[in-house]
Amino acid sequence: VQLQASGGGLVQAGESVKLSCVVSGSPLADLAIGWFRQAPGKDRERVSCIKNNDGDSHQPDSRFTISSDNAKNTVYLQMNSLKPEDTAVYCCRSGEFWGQGTLVTVSS
């Protein structure tokens, strides 16, 4: 399984960003996908996850919404009302497989 995250960039506080994670090597419907982030000097943390076989998702921060398009083998992370503390490298994961991250920088 290979994963590639994209969609990061520089935004201002209060703005939104939508990240994409394109999955190859296995049908997305068979996989659980998680979004993680690592801010400078901090431990990596899980942001959200989704089980694509039943659509069950976990997203503790109400500003963030995870979704999937199985036909496109893509998982999305919609992030709204961004704060400077959301600045981090965001990456997606499926089991033991990690994708390269995408940097989101939120300026105040």
C-alpha positions in Angstrom: 0.0 0.0 0.0 1.2 3.4 -0.9 -0.1 6.7 0.3 0.5 10.3 -0.8 -0.7 13.3 1.0 -1.1 16.7 -0.6 -3.0 20.0 -0.2 -0.9 21.7 2.5 0.3 25.3 2.3 0.4 28.6 4.1 -2.9 30.0 5.3 -4.0 32.6 7.8 -5.7 31.9 11.1 -9.4 31.2 10.6 -9.1 29.9 7.0 -9.7 26.4 5.8 -7.6 23.8 4.1 -8.6 20.4 2.5 -5.9 17.7 2.5 -6.0 14.7 0.2 -4.5 11.3 0.7 -4.3 9.2 -2.5 -4.0 5.5 -1.8 -2.7 2.9 -4.2 -1.9 -0.8 -4.0 -5.2 -1.8 -2.4 -8.9 -0.9 -2.7 -9.6 1.9 -0.4 -12.8 0.2 0.7 -10.7 -2.5 2.4 -8.6 -0.1 4.5 -8.7 2.0 7.6 -7.0 5.4 7.1 -5.7 7.7 9.7 -4.5 11.3 9.5 -1.7 12.2 11.8 0.3 15.4 12.4 3.5 16.4 13.9 4.3 19.9 15.0 7.8 21.2 15.5 9.2 19.9 18.8 6.1 17.8 19.5 5.1 14.2 19.4 3.1 12.9 16.5 -0.6 12.7 17.2 -3.6 11.2 15.4 -6.0 13.8 14.1 -8.7 11.6 12.6 -9.4 8.2 11.2 -11.9 6.3 9.1 -12.8 2.7 8.4 -13.7 2.6 4.8 -15.5 -0.7 4.9 -18.3 0.7 7.0 -17.6 4.5 7.0 -17.1 4.6 10.8 -14.9 7.6 11.6 -13.3 9.2 14.6 -12.6 12.9 14.7 -12.4 14.5 18.1 -11.8 18.0 16.9 -15.1 19.3 15.4 -13.2 21.7 13.2 -11.8 18.7 11.2 -13.9 16.4 9.0 -12.6 13.2 7.4 -14.2 11.7 4.3 -13.5 9.2 1.6 -14.1 8.7 -2.1 -13.6 5.0 -2.7 -14.0 5.5 -6.5 -11.0 7.9 -6.4 -9.1 5.9 -3.7 -8.8 9.1 -1.9 -9.3 10.2 1.7 -9.8 13.8 2.6 -9.3 15.9 5.7 -11.3 19.2 5.7 -9.8 21.5 8.3 -11.8 24.7 9.2 -11.1 27.6 11.5 -7.4 26.9 11.5 -5.2 28.1 14.3 -1.5 28.7 14.5 -1.2 25.7 16.7 -2.5 23.6 13.9 0.8 24.2 12.1 2.3 20.8 11.4 3.3 18.2 8.9 0.2 16.1 8.2 0.4 12.6 6.9 -1.8 9.6 6.3 -1.4 6.1 7.4 -2.9 2.7 6.8 -1.6 0.0 9.2 2.1 -0.2 8.9 2.2 2.0 5.8 2.8 5.7 6.0 2.7 8.3 3.3 4.9 11.4 3.0 3.5 14.3 4.7 2.3 17.7 3.6 3.1 20.8 5.6 0.3 23.1 6.8 1.4 26.5 8.1 -1.1 28.7 9.8 0.0 32.3 10.3 -1.6 34.5 13.0 
